[in-house]
C-alpha cells in the first residue's frame, strides 16, 4: 500500500459528493496564511488557477483535487492532511459556505514506513 498525502472523513466525503454534484469538479486550496488561509478554500475547478509554486497534494475524492501553497507545504510535508466537515459556517467564498458545514484540515505525522513509501510532491506547473 502506498502512503497518500491527503484523505477525508466520511462527513467531508458526503459534503464533497454533494458539492461535486452541484458544481462539477472542485478543488481545495490551503494557503496556510492567517484568517481565511488557515482553512481549505473549496472552489469550482474552473475558477482556480494554481501558481507554479503550488503543490498538488492529491485527490481527496473523485473530482476533488487538493493543492497547497509552497510555503504551507514546507511546514506540512511530513504530515498526512485530513479534510473534515464540521457543523458551522466557513464564512468565506468557499463552496461549503451556506451548507451548515465548514471544511477544516487536521493532520498527523507520517510513520517512518509511510515516509519511506511516500511519492515525491508534484508542483502544479502553471505560471
C-alpha positions as CSV (number, residue, x, y, z in Angstrom):
1,X,0.0,0.0,0.0
2,X,1.4,3.4,-1.0
3,X,1.1,6.2,1.5
4,X,-1.0,9.2,0.4
5,X,-0.8,12.9,1.3
6,X,-4.5,13.6,1.8
7,X,-7.7,11.8,2.9
8,X,-11.2,12.8,4.0
9,X,-13.5,11.8,6.8
10,X,-17.0,10.4,6.0
11,X,-18.6,13.8,6.8
12,X,-16.2,15.5,4.4
13,X,-16.8,12.9,1.7
14,X,-20.5,13.4,1.9
15,X,-20.2,17.2,1.5
16,X,-17.7,16.8,-1.3
17,X,-20.1,14.5,-3.2
18,X,-22.9,17.0,-2.8
19,X,-20.7,19.9,-4.0
20,X,-19.4,17.9,-7.0
21,X,-23.0,17.0,-8.0
22,X,-23.9,20.7,-7.8
23,X,-20.7,22.3,-9.3
24,X,-18.8,19.6,-11.2
25,X,-15.1,19.2,-10.5
26,X,-13.9,21.1,-7.4
27,X,-10.5,21.9,-5.9
28,X,-9.3,22.6,-2.4
29,X,-6.6,25.1,-1.8
30,X,-4.9,25.8,1.5
31,X,-2.5,28.7,1.6
32,X,-1.6,28.5,5.3
33,X,-1.9,32.2,5.8
34,X,-3.8,33.9,8.5
35,X,-7.6,34.2,8.7
36,X,-9.2,32.6,5.6
37,X,-5.9,31.0,4.6
38,X,-5.8,28.7,7.7
39,X,-8.7,26.6,6.4
40,X,-9.0,25.0,3.0
41,X,-10.8,27.0,0.3
42,X,-13.1,24.9,-1.9
43,X,-13.8,26.2,-5.4
44,X,-15.1,25.0,-8.7
45,X,-12.1,23.6,-10.6
46,X,-12.6,26.1,-13.5
47,X,-12.2,29.0,-11.1
48,X,-8.8,28.0,-9.6
49,X,-5.6,28.7,-11.4
50,X,-2.7,27.3,-9.3
51,X,0.7,29.1,-9.4
52,X,3.9,27.3,-10.5
53,X,4.9,27.0,-6.8
54,X,1.7,25.5,-5.6
55,X,1.9,21.8,-4.6
56,X,-0.5,19.1,-5.7
57,X,-1.3,17.2,-2.6
58,X,-3.6,14.7,-4.2
59,X,-7.1,13.7,-5.0
60,X,-9.3,13.9,-1.9
61,X,-12.3,12.1,-3.6
62,X,-13.3,11.7,-7.2
63,X,-13.4,15.1,-8.9
64,X,-11.9,16.8,-5.9
65,X,-8.1,17.7,-6.0
66,X,-6.2,19.3,-3.1
67,X,-3.5,22.0,-3.6
68,X,-1.3,23.7,-1.0
69,X,0.9,26.7,-1.2
70,X,4.6,26.0,-1.3
71,X,5.1,27.9,1.9
72,X,2.5,25.9,3.8
73,X,3.7,22.6,2.2
74,X,7.2,23.3,3.5
75,X,5.6,23.1,7.0
76,X,3.2,20.2,6.3
77,X,5.2,17.9,4.0
78,X,5.9,15.4,6.8
79,X,2.2,15.2,7.8
80,X,-0.8,13.5,6.3
81,X,-3.6,16.0,5.7
82,X,-7.1,15.0,6.6
83,X,-10.1,17.0,5.4
84,X,-13.1,17.1,7.7
85,X,-16.5,18.9,7.5
86,X,-17.9,20.1,10.9
87,X,-21.1,21.9,11.8
88,X,-20.6,25.6,11.3
89,X,-20.0,28.2,8.7
90,X,-16.9,28.8,6.7
91,X,-17.7,32.5,6.5
92,X,-15.8,32.7,3.2
93,X,-16.2,32.4,-0.6
94,X,-15.7,28.7,-0.3
95,X,-18.4,26.4,-1.7
96,X,-19.1,25.0,1.7
97,X,-20.4,28.4,2.9
98,X,-24.1,28.1,3.4
99,X,-24.2,24.3,3.7
100,X,-24.3,24.3,7.5
101,X,-20.9,22.6,7.4
102,X,-17.3,24.0,7.2
103,X,-14.3,22.2,5.8
104,X,-11.3,22.1,8.1
105,X,-8.0,20.3,7.9
106,X,-6.4,18.1,10.5
107,X,-3.0,16.4,10.2
108,X,-0.9,13.7,11.7
109,X,2.7,12.9,11.4
110,X,3.6,10.1,9.0
111,X,5.2,6.9,10.4
112,X,8.7,6.1,9.2
113,X,7.3,3.4,7.0
114,X,4.9,5.8,5.3
115,X,7.6,8.4,4.8
116,X,9.7,5.8,3.0
117,X,7.0,4.9,0.6
118,X,5.5,8.4,0.1
119,X,5.9,9.6,-3.5
120,X,7.5,13.0,-4.1
121,X,5.3,16.0,-4.1
122,X,4.3,17.3,-7.5
123,X,4.3,21.0,-8.4
124,X,1.2,22.5,-10.1
125,X,3.4,23.6,-13.0
126,X,1.3,26.6,-14.1
127,X,2.6,30.2,-14.2
